[in-house]
């Protein structure tokens, strides 16, 4: 396997193929690049999805890929709210000075886009072919698999005073609601994104989610409007569909257009 092994692993896989195995991913990480060299690219792309790291043990996320790098956050094996297994979107891979592979992951903390490096052996890496795009101006949520559009639905997005943040994020955890008729509907897909103007709403830290719509929510705002605190609201049928298919760690790109 040559210097473009990880690229080939992404590009050569047919659209109908199953997710890359842990052995394939780590084999690519082990053989590509010299000490200190970047391994990749592994950033998520709509045409190919991305990589997801399931955290196997509590580990510090560091500012740089080095054992003595400054700790920016301590990653648990369980998500903060639903206590599901922690799965983080992989943004890059690099060897340290001793040749050990590290993964750059997006962290579910402020500020938006925060990242950290964890040792590759602290995670079980899988490829996902899912990718979500939220467009704020047309107020739509589009779901892609292996680069193919499989679902597009109308949404309610943030107001001009409480806008939905833009950027590349990921699904952090999937939370089933105890009462499917409450404001958030049956499911909330918590993102790694936070409101940039509110630091607390609904009893939480201002985390943005894609979620359903209970009766009160449906009465408050119609689909295609800008009426939320920053969350993305869709009807209950598509949120159930997404919750049943999209794994935590799925890339979510939010754009204005």
N, C-alpha and C positions, 0 to 999 in steps of 0.2 A: 504494500500500500504506500503510495507516494505522498508528497507534501500536500496534495489537494484531497486527501482521503476523506476528510469530513465533508468537504464540499460535494464530492462524488457521492457520498452516502446520502446526502439530501437530494441531489439532482437526479441520481440514477434510479431511485425508487419509483416504481410505477404508481399511478394515482390510486389504484385499487389495493395496493399492498398494505399489509398490516403494519403497525407501528414498529420502528426499529427496536431491536432487542437491546437490553442493557449491555450484553457482551459486545454487540456491534459498536455502540456508542463509546464505551470505555476503551475498546480496542483502537478506535480512531484516536481517542485522546492519548492513549499510551504511545502510539507510534509516530504521531505527527509532531514535527517541530523540534527545535533545539531548546535547551534550558533558557528561560527568560523570553521565549518566543510566543507570539499569539497563536492560538489554535482556532481555526474557524474559516469562514464566518459561521456563527450559529444563531445570530439574531433572527427573530421570527419574521417570516415573510408571508404575505397573504397567499402566495402561490404554493407554499410548502408547509405552512403552519409554523411549528417551532419545537423547542425542547422543554421538557418539564422535569424538575428535580424534586423527587420525594425525599424529604429529610429523614435520615435513619436514626440520628441521635442528636441531642442538643449540642449546638456548635456555635461558636462566635463567628459572625460575619465581619470581615475585616475590610479596611479601606483599600488595601492592596493585597495581591496574591502572595502573601508571605506569612510565615508563622508568627512573626513579630509585628505584623501590620496592626494599626490601631483598630480596636474593636468599635464597630458602629452600631451593632445590635446583636443580641443573643437569640438565635433562631431555635425555637422549640420544635418538637416533633408533632405538636398539635396546634391547630389554628386557634385564634384567640377567643372566638365566639362559639362556634359550633363544635369545637374539639375534634374536628376531623384531622386526618393526616395532613401535615403541612406540605404543600406542593407549590413550588416557586418557578416562575418563568426564567429560563436561562437566556442571558444576553451575550455571553462570551465565555471563552475558555483560554487559559494561559498556563504555561509552565513557570514555576518559580526558579530561582537560581540553581537549585539542586535537581531540577527536572521533574518535580512533582506537579501533577495537573491540578488546577483549580478551576472552579466555575464561578462566573459572575452572575448573580441572580438579582432580580428586582425584589426589594423588600416592601412589606406591607405597612410602611411607616411614613410619617412626614419627614421631609418635604416630598411632594410628588416626584416620582422618578428616582427615589433613593435606591442605591444599589450597594451590594457588598460581595465579597469573595469568600467562598467556602471550599474546603478541600473536596476534590471530586469523590473521594472514598466515603464522604459523609452523606452521600445522596444516591438514590436509585434513579437513573436518568432514563426517561422515555421520550419518544417523539410523539407529538400530537399533530394531526393534520387539520385540526379545527382552528379557525380564526374568526374573530368578530370585529365588525366595523360599525361604529356609531357615527352618524352624520347629523350634526346639530341643526344646520340650516333646513334641510328637508325633513329632519326629525324622523329618521329611520334607523333601525337596527338590522344589519345584514349579517348572516352567518354563512361562512364558507367552509367547505371541506375539500382538502387537496386542491385549493384554488378555484373550486366550483361553487357558485352561489346555490345554496340549498334552501334558504329561507330569508325573506325580508318582510319586516313588519313596521307599522307606524308606532311612534313612541311619544311620550311626554318628556320634555327635557327641562333643564333649569331656566329660570327667568334671567333677565338681563342683570338683575341685582344679585342673584344667587346662581351664577352660571355653572353649567356642567364643565369640569376641567377638561382640557384637551391634552392629548399626548398618547404615548404607548403605555398601556397598563396591562393587567392580567386579572383573571378571576382568582381571588384569594381563597374564598371558601363558599360553599353552597349551604344555605340555611333554610331548612324546611320550616315554615311557619306553623305554629300549633293551631291557629284558627285561620283557615284559608279565606275567611270573609273579612279579616281585619284589613287595615289600610294598605298594607304591603302585599296582600294577596297570598297565594300558597307558597311562594318561594322568593328568596332574595339571594341573588348572586353578588356577594360582596366583592368589590374590586380593590386593587392596590391603590386606587385613586381617592383623594380627599378633596372636599370643598376648599377652595382657596379664599373664601370670605367667611365661612362659618366654621367654628371649631367645636360646636356641639349642637346637634339637633336630634330629636327623637330619642334622647337619652344616650346617644352614642357620640363618638369623637369626630363626627363630620365625615365619616367614611361614605363614599359613593357606591351605590349598588344598582344593578339592573334588577328590577323586581316587578311583581304583578300589581293588580289593582283590585282592591275590595270595593264594596258599594260606595263608601264615602269618597274614595279616590275617583271613581268613575263619575260621581256627581260633581266633583270639584273641577275636573278638567277633562276635556276631550282629547283623544289621541291626535297628535299633530300639533299640540300647543306647547308653549313654554310656560310652565306653571309650577315646577318642582323646586326643591331646595338645592338641586344639583343632581339628584338621582335620575335614572332613566326608567320610566314606567312603561310596561307593555301589558297587553292583555294576558289573562291567566292561562289561556291555552298555549300560546307560544312560550311563556316562562316555564311551564311544565315541560314542554318539549326540550327547551334548552337545558333545564336542570337535569333531565334524563340522559343527555348526550355530551355536554361540554364538561370536560374534567377541570378541576382546579388547576391553575397554571395556564389555561388557554389565553393566548394573546388577545387583547381588546384595544383596538386603536380608535380613539375619539378625535374627530376632526370637525372643523367648522362647516366645510362644504361636503 
